[in-house]
């Protein structure tokens, strides 16, 4: 694993391991992000009922690029060349030094541990660069693959919002998970 800032014709990578990297959120990838967001499994996982038009997504992208949220493009590096494979977002609450975490992985890149790796890299950035003290997330209770990935990355259960979501047409609970800066264990690419 290496802490790296790349330059040259390849995408900029801020934090990178041999298999995963985080780089800037990119306007030129709006159509790629939009295609991932239309995946039925992602719609179910986020509790959304309707897809979004590319025009609406492009307008939203312009707003996101001007906002204060921290957004990353996730890259799969298993082939040697960085390939866009997802988006990670931190929605900070600067007054209390916390952030909500949201991640989206390309349907073709799921099931290989990339979500866990990207989440660990995002937490490394959150705790050691942004200086957050806690990161939290919400996940629909039936989404066990996501819950396992979050647990492997260091998140713990923090609570339950009963009947707060829908999963495949059925009402379900939404789990709240969190992790603290002092609980970040393992290798950091930022902090020596």
Secondary structure, 3 states (H helix, E strand, C coil): CEECCCCCCCCCCCEECCCEEEEECCHHHHHHHHHHHCCHHHHHHHCCCCCCCHHHHHHHHHHHHHCCCEEEEEEECCCCCCEEEEEEEEEEECCCCEEEEEEEECHHHCCCCHHHHHHHHHHHHHHHCCCCCEEEEEEECCCHHHHHHHHHHCCEEEEEEEEEEEECCEEEEEEEEEEEHHHCCCCCCCCC
